[in-house]
Amino acid sequence: MIARLQTRLSCLFLAMAMAVSPVLAASPVGRSVPVVRDAEIEALIADYTRPILKAAGLSRSGIEVVLVNSPEFNAFVSGRRIFINTGTILGSETPNELIGVIAHEIGHLAGGHQLRLRDQMERAKTIALIAGLLGAGVAVAGAATGSSDAARAGTGVAAGGGAAALRGLQAYQRTEETTADRSALVYLEKSGQSARGLIESFEGLERANMLSGISPNRYITSHPAPRDRIGRLEELARTSRFYDRKDDPALQLRHDLARAKIAAYGAGAGGVRRLFRNDPRGLPATYGEAISAHLSGSPGAALQKIDALLAREPKSPWLHEIRGEILMEAGRAKEAAAAFTRAAKLDPTKSGLLQASIGQAMVTGGDAADMKSAIAMIKKGLEADPSNSNAYRFLSMAYGKIGDAAAAELAMAEGYWQAGSILDARIFAARAQLKLKPGSPAWLQAQDIISTKTSSK
């Protein structure tokens, strides 16, 4: 979960992703994505996403939603993944607002915008290249004849051609943004949800000047102007019989708990107080305060708050999970394992993160008699969630405690591989192979890591 900050710097450069769908705000290009794993928030986003995917006819398409550790209000698509910044969750006051953003992103996926954008980018490159060659030709001719005017004209042809290519690409992007907006309205209608939240998100961004302040030239933006966008959306959205439908109170509570967690990790107790200043004694505010106390090194205060919440909500898997986190940090590993076990039993999503947490607590406890059970629990978690790179580290530790060096190094190799550290993965895989029987399943697993070619993970 977020408490462990299971961040993986996935070496995904966002030049294409940001061009495809900076749903609401731009982010720097060329930066790797700090991915955050959290069972509670992932379960919430999955519940938001499922009906939209069904409405778009993509429910069986294997689309993955990834949480990005960033305070910016942003979401984007890349391949079959939807990336959602934690700042987008924090900045969405209602589930409906975030669902609207997700619907917009799914509009890009369903419309195949990413594939078509690649074609448009290639076309823009070609236009710019031809313009550059023409400009260079004119400039060379001017130099040969001694004509400075011709040389300047050549520079103008090159610059003008490049600008035309850029304007054409950005005009195409604005069209796709409008198409994704309209698709979002369709999906929200089909799933019986209001489009009001999507409009409110755009209105909030307009107030923050996150879109309209990009450039004074409307043609040098990759989005339609916010006011035009809002006007078109609102006119269509108000025709829906679901426009005034409110979020279910239970869903709103889950949403606020997720926001409290993000606020606690991002801004501490002060951030939680600011976020819930209108309800400082409510469950979300207390939840955020407990996490903040935990992070500030006050396990006693944190446990007191969590136990008070558990008295009110004894069947919440996420309260038991955070209780396990607090106990782990306090050095009470066996109690932590019991808390994680309780959380996993109550979790309707059967999250692999929670399953692995049980084994990780056992490993931290250090009792050699528990290591085989710890290995089994971590493996069970990895079966459900093989991308959990942090769990492989604990799996390696467990194998080390029972003296299985080959399995320990192979687990480290898998962990590095999942984290995107390919060179380290290959080093540990090679070390594991030296201790394994050639041709055995484990040896072949190591060989796959060594031989598979990839430029990023």
N, C-alpha and C positions, 0 to 999 in steps of 0.2 A: 504494500500500500504506500501512500505518499510518505508515511512516517519513515519508511526505510529508504525513501528517495531512490527507488529502483530505476534510476535514469539510464537510458541507453542512448549514447550519441550515435544515432543512426546516420550514416554518412549519406544522407539524401539532400542534394543541393536543390534549392527551391526555385531556381530560375524558371523552370517549366511550371511547377506547381503554383507559384504566385501569379504567373501569367494566366493560368487556367482559371483560377478562382480566388482572388483575394476578396472573399465575400463582402467584407465590410471595411477592411483596412489593409494597407500595404505593410509588408515586413521586409527586412533586408534580404537581399538575394545572396546566395552562396554561403549560407550559414547552415551548419548541421542542426538537426532537430533534437532537442532534449526531451525525450519521451518519458512520461510519468506513468507508473502503474499504480492503480488503486482499485481494489475490488468494488468498493461501494459506489464510486463515481462511474466506473465502467458499467455496472449493472444499471444505474440510472440512465446513462446515455443509450444503452442497448434498448431499454424500454421506450425511450423517445424515438429511436431510429426505426425500430421494427415495423410499426404500422406505416411509416412513410415509404420504406423499402417495398412493402407489400403493395401499396397504392401505385408505386412506380413500376411494378413488375420485376423488381430486383431482389425479392426476398430469398432467392436461392442462388444468388450470384457470388457469394463468398466475399462480400464487401466488409472490410474491417474498419473500425473507428479507433483512432489513436489519439490519446491525450498528449498535448504539448505543454511543457512547463514554460509558459510565457504570460506576462500580465496583459499583453495586447489583446484587444477584442478582434479576433480573427479566426477564420476557418478556411480551409482550402482542400483541394483534392489532388491526389497523385496516384496514378495507377488505379488500383481497386481499394484505395484507402481514403478515408475522410479524416483529416487532421483538425482537431478542435483545441484551441488554446484554453488553458485554465482560466485566462482572463475573460474569455467569452462566457464561461459558466458563471464566473463571479459577477460579470456585468449584466447578466440576464436576470431581472428581478422575478420573472415568472417562468415556469416550464414552457409556456407557449412561446415566449420570445426565443428561447434556445431551439425549440422544435422548428420554428420558422427558419432559423439559420440552417439547421440540418436539412430541411426540405429544399432550401435553395441549393445546397451542395449536391444533394441527390439529383436535383435537376440537371446539374452539370454532368454527373455520371450517366444518367439515363439518356441524355442528349448526345453522348459521345463527344463532348466538346473538346476533351483533351486530345483525342486523336486528330480531330479536324484542326485544332490549333497548331499541331505539329506541321500539318500541311501548309497552313497559313504562314508559319514562321519560315519554312523553307522557301515559300514564295517571296516573302519579304527579303530574305537573304539574297535570293536571286536578283530581285529588283535592285537592291542596294549594290550588289556586285556588278551588274551590268552598268549601272549609273557610274560606279567608280571607274570601271574600265573606259567608259565613254569620256568621262572627265579627264582621266589620265591621258587619253589619246589627244584630246584637244589641247591639253597643257603641253604635251610633248611637241605638237605641231607649232604651238605658239613660241616655244623656246627655240625651235629650229629656224623659224622665220624672224625671230627677234621681236615678236609681238607680245607685249605685256598684257594687252587687252585679251588676247586669245588665251593666255595662260590663266588670267583671272577667271575667264569664262569657264575654263576647264574645271577649276576649283568649285565654281558655282554649280556646274552640272552634277558633280559628285556629291556635294552637300545637299543639293535639292533633291536628288534621287534618293538619297538615304532618308531624308526627312519624309518624303512621300511614302516610302516603304513603311516607316514607323507609324505614320498617320493611318495608313491602310490597316496595319495590324491592330492598332488600338481601336479603330472604328469597329473591326471585327469583334474584338473583345467586348466592347460595349453592347453589341448586338447579342452576344452570347449571355451576357449578364442579364439583359432584359428577358431573354428566353428562359433562363433559369428562374427568374422571378415568377414568370407566368406558370412555369411547371410547378413551382412550389405551391402556388394557389390551387392548382388542380389536385395535387397530392393531399394537401390539407383538407380540401373539400371531400375527397374520396374517403379519407380516414376520419371524417366527422370532427375536424378540429378547426379552430378559428385561425384566420390569417392576421388577426389584430397584432399578435406578438411580433410577427415579421416586420410589420409597418412600424411598430413602436421601436424596434431595434434600429431601423433606418432613421427614425426621428431623433433618437438619442445620439446617433453618430453625427447627424447634421448639427445638432446643438454643440457637439464636441468639435465640430469643424474637421472631422477626420477624413471626410471625403471632399467636401466642397472647397477645402483650402489647399488641395494638392497643387493646383495650377490655375492661373487666371485664364488660360486658354483651354476651352472646353474640349478641344480636339487632342490635347496632350494629357488626357486622363484615360484610364482603362475602365472607367465606370460611367454609367449615365449620371447626370447631375442629380444629387439627392432629392431635391424638391420635385423635379420631374418624375423621378422614380417613385417617390411616395405618392404623388398625385395619381399616377396610373394604377399603382397597386391598390390604393384605398378605394378608388372608384369601382374596381372589379371586386375587391374583397367584401365590400358592403352589400353586395348582392347575395352573398352566401347566407343560408339560414343558420350557419354556425358562428357567424361573426361575433356575436355577444356571448358565446359559450365561455364559461370560466373554467379554470383548472380545478381538478379535484383537490380538496384540502389535503388529503394524504400525500398526493404527488407534490403539492407545494411544500409540504413539510420535508419530504425527501430532498427536494431541490434546495431548500434553505440549509439543510444539514450539510449538503455537499459544498455549498457556498461558504458555510462556516469553516469547514475543514480547509478549503483553499485559502480563505482569509487568514486563518491561524498560521498556516505554513508560509504564506507570503508576507504578512504584515504583523504577525503576532497579536497579542491581546488588544493592542490599540486598534488594529484593523478590524478585529471582530466587534469591538465596541462601536466603531463608526458604522459598520455594516448593519448592526442590529440596534441602533440607538433608539428606535421606536418600540423595541420589545427586548429590553436588556435582560429580562429574567426568563425569557422563553427557552424552549428546549434547544433551538439552534445556537443561541448566544451562549448558553451554558456548555454545549458541546464544543464550541470553538474555544471557550475559556479553558476547558479541560485539556484540549490539545495544546493550547498555548502554554499552560502550566507544565505539561509534559516536556515540551520543547525547551523550556527555560530551566529545566533541571529540578523541577519540584514534583517528584512522583507522588508524594503523599497527598498534596493538594489536588493533583490530577485524578488520582484514584477516588478521592472523596467525591469529586464532582461526577465522575463516570458512574460510580456506584449509586449515587442519587438518581441519575438518569435511568440506570438499569432497574431501579425500584419502580420507575414509572413505565419503562418499556423493556420488560425482561426478555422479550423475544426478538429484540433487534440484533441481528448478527454483527452489525457494524459497531455497536457499542461494546460487544464482547471482543471484537477484533482490536479496537483501540485499547481496551483494557489489557489485552495480551501484549500489545506494543509497549505500554507503560511498564508492565511487569518485566518484560524483556530488558528494557533499559535500566530497570532497578536491580537487575541481577537475580530475579526470581523466575528462573527459566521453567521450572516444572509447573509453577502456577500459570505461567504464560502459555505453555503447551495446553493446559486444561482450558484456558480461555479461548485459544484458537480452535480447539476441538469443539467447544460449544458453538462458536461462531460458524464453523463449517457445517455443523448439523442443522443450524437454523437458516443457513444461506440457501435461498431457493434457486440461485443461479449455479450452484456447485462450482464456484470459482476455484480454478487451479491455484491461484495465489494463496487462498486460505488453506487449502490442503497442504501446500508446501510449507506454509508458516508453522504448522504443527511440527513437522520434522525439523525445521530450522531451530525451533525452540529446544527440541530434544538435543540437537547437536550442541547448541550453546550451553546446555546444562552439563555436558561433558561426561555423563555416565556411560561408560563403555557398554553396559548391558542394554542401553537404549539405542545403540547405533544401528542395529539391523532394522528396528522398527522405524527409526528416523529415515533411513534410506528408502524403505518401502513407502513412507508417507510423501517424501519429496518426489519420488518417482511417480506416484499417483498424481501429484500436483502437476508435474511436468507433462504427463500424458494429456491432461486437459489444457495445459498452457505451456507448450514447449519453448516459447520465446522468453520465459522468465529466467533471464541470465543470472540473476542474483541467487536463485535456488541452486544452480549448478555449483556455485562456490561452496554452499553449505553441503551439497552432496559430495563434493571433493573432500571436504573436511571429514565427513562421516566415514568415507572409504579410508582416509588416512588413519583414522582412529582404530580401524579394525585391521590395519596393516596391508590393505590392498592398494599398493602404490600405482599399479597400472590403471586401475579403475579411477583412482583419484586424479591422475593426470589426464585421462580421457574426459572426465567430467569437467575439468578446468578448460580443456580444449573446446568443449561444447559451449561452456559459458562464455568464453571469449568470442566464439563464433557468433553466438546470439547477440552479443554486445557490439558486434561490428569490428572487433579487434582481430582481423583476419591473420595478421602475421603472428601474433601471440598464440592464436588458436592452432596454427600449423606447427609452431614450436612444441607446444604441449602434446599435440597429436603424434608428432614424431618421437617424442620421449616415451609416450605410452606404447607405441609400436615396438620399441626396443624390448619391452617387458611382456609383450603379448605373443601368442602363437600365430605365426603367419597364416593368413587365410581364415582365421576365426572371425566370428561376427564382430567382436570388438575391434580386431585388427582392421577389418574392412571399414568399420565406422570411422576409425582414425584415418584410413586412406582416403575416404571421401572428403574429409576436411582438408587433407593435404593437397589433393588433386583438383578439387572443384575450383573452377576459375570464376572469379567475381570481382567487379570493380568497386562494389559497395554493398553494404548489408542494411 
